[in-house]
Amino acid sequence: MAFVNDNFLNIPETYLFSEIARKVNTYKEENPSANIIRLGIGDVTRPLAPAVIKALHAAVDEMGDANTFRGYGPEQGYAFLRETIVAKDYTARGIDIAPDEVFVSDGAKSDTGNFGDILGPNNVIAVTDPVYPVYVDTNAMAGRAGKPTADGKWEKIVYLPCTKENNFIPELPETRPDVIYLCYPNNPTGTTLKKNELKQWVDYARANDVLILFDAAYEAFISEPDVPHSIYEIEGAREVAVEFRSFSKTAGFTGLRCGYTVVPKTVLVNSAEHGRVPLNRLWNRRQTTKFNGTAYIVQRAAEAIYSAEGQQQIKETIATYMNNAGIIRKGVEAKGLSAFGGVNAPYIWLKTPDGISSWQFFDRLLNEMNVVGTPGVGFGPHGEGYFRLTAFGSPAQTEEAMQRIANWKL
Ligand code: MLT
């Protein structure tokens, strides 16, 4: 009989958001009449923009006509989308990225998770703590994390704590890792790095020959001018950084699935046998072998986001979510709790009252107020004592949730 990849037996049996869904479903079965408001997983609730729907319909019609039907597309994405991405997300910001450095995919979760395929098994990985669990779990699956430790960490992972004490700005690592994951605006804390702060990381990576995997899935929510939308706004980032982008939160594509990854040809990493090699070539090889591209109709839908009407429509939706974020933050603060984020990101990160752990807060909020959030400790040990609420609910549900929290006897 075959052997399993034992690394899978080291990771928690369920993924964080699956575990939360399981708990909520159990509660719902036991309390069928409960009116539960879900501000847990960062899943959008507003429908797709009309410009996107129009593009989808048109693309579906093309697929039904022998003259315009498309079969397999380029694994890296159609040129029409890659060129639009480059023009609107990079050239328009004065950033030098070429279409063959852009790889369209079914989302940033897959890409951040899959990227480890092209990295060696002995790389030392650094993550901020708390952190989006995909980075840690996928490295654990690949054996790069070692074994779990009693304090909720992994023996080989370098953790960079982000707490209110350091204003959620991680310090540069004391020992040099090979790879650093950064996500800004940050999931889960909703906080940001300003341009001069991100520059320190790029400078560090260049000086120490470190690869930065930069997740910019939430860049569309930035409202402050000194917060970079792309790591390539920082000089030298083209040498050391890969950037992940997603249309999930930007344009409500969580169910449609589309994102992209930028791998500049100038990012060179070490090979034991071949010296310095470009990651772009390896990612291209990985994608062409394991991925057959994102659906044509979805890529046309993504292209439509960049039209003038598409831009206006998605901006309205983002404004609605950020209005929710303001309501949540105000409500949390009115309750006497410290709240962070919610200004350049759709997440509010709150400090639970002394003596109430993340999971206790989760259970009580669900049981007593029928509101779902995400326990901070699910994102890493330094998330203990924190809790995340998302701004992706409807305005009415968000108001209602905050009303319930206002009445809550904590
Ligand atoms: C979250 O809630 O952190 C996100 O929805 C997760 C994701 O984008 O996969």
Residues whose N, C-alpha, C, O or C-beta is under 5 A from the ligand:
A	BS01	MLT	G40 I41 G42 D43 K109 N187
